[in-house]
């Protein structure tokens, strides 16, 4: 049974920070490409960041570049999304996803085989 579980979401003021975690069971996460996606009410799900297990390359959406950082801790089978300088437009449900090819993309959801349940991030005063 493969399971990805996100956590770390919550309510934060504009300019604040959160760190999201994605803990995997049933797979060795370091062998997978990992993507973070988000979906706000009434909007399409969009790619935020991803990390390839093949070459270690990362990608970020222009909207979060310089503010968000993706990383992983292989010993804990966990990937993280550090979010700094948060803005109200970052408010979304955030999802992690795993691709067994080891590649990653933020352009589309279709290559990702496994998805977490999502964690809510709300940026508001």
C-alpha positions in Angstrom: 0.0 0.0 0.0 1.5 3.3 -1.2 0.5 6.3 0.9 1.6 9.9 0.8 0.5 12.1 3.7 0.9 15.9 3.7 1.0 18.0 6.8 2.1 21.4 8.0 -0.6 23.5 6.6 -2.5 26.1 8.6 -3.3 29.8 8.9 -0.5 32.3 8.6 -0.3 36.0 8.1 1.0 37.6 4.9 4.8 37.6 5.0 4.9 34.5 7.2 6.3 31.1 6.6 5.2 27.5 6.7 6.9 24.2 6.0 4.9 21.5 4.4 5.8 17.8 4.8 5.0 14.8 2.7 5.7 11.5 4.4 5.7 8.4 2.2 5.0 4.8 3.2 5.1 1.8 0.9 7.7 3.4 -1.4 11.2 4.7 -1.1 10.6 8.3 -1.9 14.2 9.0 -3.0 13.6 6.8 -6.1 10.7 9.0 -7.2 10.3 12.4 -8.8 8.3 14.5 -6.4 5.9 17.3 -7.3 4.0 19.8 -5.2 0.8 21.1 -6.6 -1.9 23.4 -5.3 -5.5 24.1 -6.0 -7.6 27.1 -4.9 -11.4 27.1 -4.9 -12.8 27.4 -8.4 -9.3 27.2 -10.0 -7.3 24.6 -11.8 -4.7 22.6 -9.9 -1.3 24.0 -10.7 2.2 22.9 -10.3 4.3 24.7 -7.7 7.6 22.9 -7.5 9.2 19.5 -8.2 12.4 17.6 -7.5 13.8 14.9 -9.8 15.4 11.8 -8.3 17.5 11.3 -11.4 19.6 14.4 -11.6 18.4 16.3 -8.5 17.0 19.2 -10.6 14.3 21.4 -9.2 11.7 23.5 -10.9 9.5 26.3 -9.5 6.5 28.1 -10.8 7.3 31.7 -11.5 4.8 32.8 -8.9 6.8 31.1 -6.1 10.3 31.4 -7.3 12.6 32.8 -4.7 10.1 32.2 -1.9 9.5 28.5 -1.9 12.1 25.7 -1.6 11.7 22.0 -2.2 13.9 19.5 -0.4 13.9 16.0 1.0 15.2 13.9 3.9 15.8 10.4 2.6 16.3 9.0 6.1 12.8 10.1 7.0 11.3 9.3 3.6 10.0 12.8 3.5 9.9 15.7 1.2 9.3 19.3 2.2 8.1 22.5 0.8 9.5 25.5 2.7 7.2 28.5 2.0 8.4 32.0 2.9 7.1 35.5 2.3 3.6 34.0 1.9 1.0 36.0 0.1 -2.8 35.7 0.1 -2.8 34.3 -3.4 -0.8 31.3 -2.0 -4.0 30.2 -0.2 -4.8 26.7 -1.6 -4.9 23.1 -0.8 -1.4 21.8 -1.4 -0.7 18.3 -2.6 2.4 16.2 -3.0 2.7 13.6 -5.8 5.2 10.9 -6.7 6.4 9.8 -10.2 8.1 6.4 -10.4 10.1 7.5 -13.5 12.1 9.7 -11.3 11.4 12.6 -13.5 9.4 15.6 -12.5 7.3 18.3 -14.0 5.2 21.2 -12.8 3.5 21.5 -16.2 1.0 18.6 -15.8 -0.3 16.2 -13.2 -0.6 13.2 -15.5 2.9 11.6 -14.9 2.3 11.3 -11.2 1.1 7.9 -10.0 0.6 8.6 -6.3 -1.0 11.6 -4.6 -1.5 12.7 -1.0 -4.8 13.9 0.4 -3.7 17.6 0.6 -3.2 20.1 3.3 -4.9 23.5 3.6 -2.8 26.6 3.6 -4.5 29.9 4.3 -2.7 33.2 4.1 -4.8 36.0 5.7 -4.7 38.8 8.2 
